[in-house]
Each structure stands twice: as C-alpha cells, then as structure tokens.
Amino acid sequence: MTMTLTMRYLIISAFFFFMFSSCTKSICDIDNPSLIGEWQLIEQNISNGGPSKWESVNDGNQFSLFEDGSYEGIKVFSDCDSGNFESTVTELRFMPTCNDSSEDFVYSISRNCDQLTLRPLTVICVEECAYKYERKS
C-alpha cells in the first residue's frame, strides 16, 4: 500500500512538473517580431586565421531600420551610411543611396528574442564573421 501511494505521488508530481515547465510562455512570444527599430552591436564573431569566437563589444555601432524601408547607420566599404533595405525571414539587404557606385550588402539573419545576428552573404570577410545586435527601441 505504501509503495502504491509513493508511486502515485511520484507520477502526479512528475505530471505537474512537466505540465507547468512546458507551458511557460517565452518572452520571445510577446516581443515585436519586426526588424523596425534601433539596433546596437553587442558581440562579433571574427576569425583572424584561427577558429572564430564570439567577443563582446563595448559601445558598439548602431543602426536604425524605419517603417518606410529606409535605414541609417550601416557603413560597409564606403562612407555611405544610409539608404533603403529589404528583408525576408532569412535575409536583410542594405541598398545604399549615397552614390551610384555603392553596392548592395546582403546578410543572412537569425533572431533570438530581441537579438539579431547578421552574417554577411556579400563578401566582406576573408574568414567567417558574424555580428550580434540587440534591439534598443
């Protein structure tokens, strides 16, 4: 009889543990899924010939994506830090508008709550590189 009660107690406890632990709502479920807003660089993953590793960035650069499809703050190979952008679920394309010779820069994107990881698809790194941004607003 004691063994049956103990076993029943364990089964009921395990049931409630798994029920409550699997039903917690992630903060990500309620965050804004849009890329619109201000983003700040917090980490970079760069290799200088060896294995790449993530390193923290203090006071990293910032960029903003606006509802009208424009951006400010991203500079790659030029002084042009504004233009238009397009995004899909997996890619973010920056199209500078400062001069005719500016090329588009394309990044693969991945999201984790209010963090955005950009990995260049346009060649700008000799070795692997990636940049992790955090939403500011």
C-alpha positions in Angstrom: 0.0 0.0 0.0 2.8 2.4 0.9 4.6 1.6 -2.4 1.4 2.4 -4.4 1.0 5.7 -2.6 4.6 6.7 -3.2 4.4 5.7 -6.8 1.1 7.6 -7.3 2.7 10.7 -5.6 5.7 10.5 -7.9 3.6 10.2 -11.0 1.4 13.1 -10.1 4.4 15.2 -9.2 6.1 14.4 -12.5 2.9 15.2 -14.4 2.6 18.7 -12.8 6.3 19.4 -13.2 6.2 18.7 -16.9 2.9 20.4 -17.4 4.0 23.7 -15.8 7.5 23.7 -17.2 6.3 23.2 -20.7 3.5 25.8 -20.5 5.7 28.7 -19.6 5.4 31.4 -22.2 8.7 32.6 -23.6 9.4 36.3 -23.6 10.1 35.9 -27.3 6.5 35.1 -27.9 5.4 38.6 -26.9 8.2 40.6 -28.4 8.0 42.6 -31.6 8.9 40.3 -34.5 9.5 43.3 -36.7 13.1 44.4 -37.6 12.0 48.0 -37.5 13.8 49.9 -34.7 17.2 50.8 -33.4 19.9 48.1 -33.1 23.2 48.1 -31.3 26.2 45.8 -31.9 26.9 43.8 -28.7 29.1 40.9 -30.0 31.1 40.0 -33.0 32.3 36.6 -34.2 35.5 37.1 -36.2 38.4 34.9 -37.1 41.9 36.2 -37.8 43.1 33.0 -39.3 42.2 30.6 -36.4 38.9 29.4 -35.1 36.3 32.1 -34.8 34.9 33.1 -31.5 32.3 35.5 -30.1 33.7 38.6 -28.4 31.8 41.3 -26.5 31.7 44.8 -28.0 31.6 47.8 -25.7 29.6 50.8 -27.1 29.1 49.1 -30.4 27.9 50.8 -33.6 24.1 51.3 -34.0 21.8 51.3 -37.0 18.1 52.0 -37.4 15.5 50.5 -39.7 12.5 52.6 -40.5 8.9 51.8 -41.4 9.3 53.4 -44.9 12.0 50.9 -45.8 15.0 53.2 -45.2 17.9 52.7 -42.9 20.7 54.8 -41.2 23.9 53.7 -39.6 25.3 50.8 -41.5 28.6 51.5 -43.4 30.3 48.8 -45.4 33.3 49.8 -47.7 32.1 53.3 -48.1 31.1 56.5 -46.2 27.5 55.9 -47.2 25.6 55.1 -44.0 22.0 55.4 -45.3 19.7 54.0 -47.9 16.9 51.5 -48.3 16.6 48.0 -47.0 14.6 44.9 -47.9 14.1 41.9 -45.6 12.8 38.4 -45.7 12.6 35.8 -42.9 16.2 34.8 -43.7 17.9 37.8 -45.4 18.4 41.5 -44.9 19.6 43.6 -47.9 21.0 47.1 -47.4 20.9 49.3 -50.6 23.0 52.4 -50.1 21.6 55.5 -51.9 24.5 58.0 -51.4 26.0 57.4 -54.8 25.6 55.3 -57.9 28.7 53.1 -57.2 27.5 51.8 -53.9 26.8 48.0 -54.0 24.0 46.2 -52.1 25.1 44.3 -49.0 23.2 41.2 -48.1 23.2 39.4 -44.7 21.6 36.2 -43.6 19.7 36.9 -40.4 18.7 34.9 -37.4 16.6 36.1 -34.4 16.7 35.2 -30.7 14.1 37.4 -28.9 15.4 41.0 -29.2 18.8 39.9 -30.6 19.6 39.9 -34.3 22.6 38.1 -35.8 23.9 39.2 -39.2 26.2 37.0 -41.3 27.4 38.6 -44.5 26.5 36.9 -47.7 28.2 39.6 -49.7 31.9 39.0 -49.3 33.4 41.4 -46.7 35.2 38.9 -44.5 38.1 36.6 -45.5 37.3 34.2 -42.7 34.0 33.6 -41.0 32.3 36.6 -39.4 29.0 37.5 -37.8 27.6 40.4 -35.8 25.1 40.2 -33.0 22.9 43.2 -32.4 20.4 44.0 -29.6 17.2 46.0 -30.0 17.5 49.4 -28.4 14.0 50.5 -29.2 
